[in-house]
Amino acid sequence: MTPIVTALDRGLSIAMTTEQTAALYRLLTWLSPSYPVGAFAYSQGLEGAITQGYVRDPATTRGWIEDSLTAGCLWSDSVIFARAHAAANDDNADALAAICTFAQAFQPTAELKLETLALGNAFLGVTRQTWPCEALARLEQMAGPNVVYPVAVATAAAGHCVALEPSLEGWLHAAVSSQISAAIRLVPLGQSEGQRILADLEKVIAATALKARQTELEDLTTCTLMAEICSMSHETQHTRLFRS
């Protein structure tokens, strides 16, 4: 598939085709903070880490998110996204069903499972109504109310001919932005500090996406035990702003 992003080569602009422009429009819509999936209500365990003092300033916020990208939830979600996109793109229903099952089983805590299923099912529901395609219809029929978020977005992208590379990097950018937004409200951070963290993580996001596209599910591992412990402790935290 042709990447949907406009290329610049030796100073010459290469215009996008109408199909590429449409794909970019859909991707930006799905990953917008205004897309009604309720992502603002979740922090992927970050609130627990802030409460316990592990995340307390710009440096520790950046480090926490980078660890998630390279060895934690965002890393595992990236691999699941890449494999789901490939299965949906190949119209391989058996492979996609296996990925759905694996993705649920791979969630390390009850809250993280709640988060990814809530976001995934909300995304599937609204996208089936507004941007329907055969791939999403098959996913809903096959998985019912048990679709994790990266599988839902990856299937939509494949079903609408949005290439894996831009869709995965866009999804990671949105996920990191959501984490930074939570940190701005909780640490607290300034808006400029949050944007500096996002800028600093640009190369990490690109490297994570590249590695995820080259990784099979059977090779997937994570090693962020403290993040998982913080997620578990958040389940019984007395005062909470986020659901996870």
Long-range contacts (C-beta under 8 A, 24 or more apart in sequence): 1-161, 1-163, 1-164, 2-163, 3-163, 3-165, 3-166, 4-162, 4-163, 4-166, 5-166, 19-161, 23-160, 23-161, 23-162, 23-163, 24-166, 26-131, 26-156, 26-160, 26-162, 27-157, 27-162, 27-166, 27-167, 27-170, 28-170, 29-131, 30-123, 30-127, 30-131, 30-153, 30-156, 30-157, 31-153, 31-170, 31-171, 31-173, 31-174, 33-174, 33-177, 33-178, 33-181, 35-123, 35-126, 36-122, 36-126, 37-119, 37-122, 37-123, 37-126, 37-149, 38-118, 38-119, 38-122, 39-119, 39-178, 40-178, 40-181, 41-242, 41-243, 42-115, 42-118, 42-119, 42-178, 42-242, 42-243, 42-244, 43-179, 43-182, 43-186, 43-241, 43-242, 43-244, 44-68, 44-73, 44-112, 44-115, 44-179, 44-231, 44-244, 45-73, 45-109, 45-111, 45-112, 45-227, 45-228, 45-230, 45-231, 45-234, 45-244, 46-179, 46-182, 46-183, 46-186, 46-242, 47-182, 47-186, 47-234, 47-237, 47-240, 47-241, 47-242, 47-244, 48-230, 48-231, 48-232, 48-233, 48-234, 48-237, 49-226, 49-227, 49-230, 50-183, 50-186, 50-187, 51-233, 51-234, 51-237, 52-230, 52-233, 54-226, 54-230, 55-183, 55-187, 56-187, 57-187, 57-189, 58-189, 58-193, 58-196, 58-197, 61-180, 61-183, 61-187, 61-189, 61-197, 62-197, 62-200, 62-201, 64-227, 65-176, 65-179, 65-180, 65-197, 65-201, 66-201, 66-204, 67-224, 67-227, 68-179, 68-224, 68-227, 69-172, 69-176, 69-201, 69-204, 69-205, 69-208, 70-204, 70-208, 71-222, 71-223, 71-224, 72-222, 72-223, 72-224, 72-227, 73-108, 73-112, 73-222, 73-224, 73-227, 74-172, 74-175, 74-176, 74-208, 75-208, 75-212, 75-222, 76-106, 76-220, 76-222, 77-116, 77-148, 77-149, 77-150, 77-175, 78-150, 78-168, 78-172, 78-208, 78-209, 78-211, 78-212, 79-212, 79-215, 79-217, 79-220, 80-106, 80-148, 80-150, 80-151, 80-154, 80-217, 80-220, 81-150, 81-151, 81-153, 81-154, 81-167, 81-168, 81-171, 81-212, 82-154, 82-164, 82-168, 82-212, 82-213, 82-215, 83-216, 83-217, 84-150, 84-151, 84-154, 84-155, 84-158, 85-154, 85-155, 85-157, 85-158, 85-164, 85-167, 85-168, 86-158, 86-164, 88-135, 88-139, 88-154, 88-155, 88-158, 88-159, 89-158, 89-164, 91-135, 93-138, 93-142, 96-138, 96-139, 96-142, 96-151, 96-155, 97-142, 97-143, 99-151, 99-217, 100-139, 100-142, 100-143, 100-146, 100-147, 100-148, 100-151, 102-217, 103-148, 103-150, 103-151, 104-146, 104-148, 106-220, 107-148, 108-222, 108-228, 108-231, 109-228, 109-231, 109-232, 109-235, 110-235, 111-231, 111-232, 111-234, 111-235, 111-243, 111-244, 112-228, 112-231, 112-244, 114-243, 114-244, 115-149, 115-243, 115-244, 116-148, 116-149, 116-150, 117-145, 117-146, 117-147, 117-148, 117-149, 118-243, 119-149, 119-152, 120-147, 120-148, 120-149, 120-150, 120-151, 120-152, 121-145, 121-146, 121-147, 121-152, 123-147, 123-149, 123-152, 123-153, 123-156, 124-152, 127-152, 127-156, 131-156, 131-160, 133-159, 133-160, 134-159, 135-159, 164-213, 165-209, 165-213, 168-209, 168-212, 168-213, 169-205, 169-206, 169-209, 172-205, 172-208, 172-209, 173-198, 173-205, 176-201, 176-205, 182-242, 185-241, 186-241
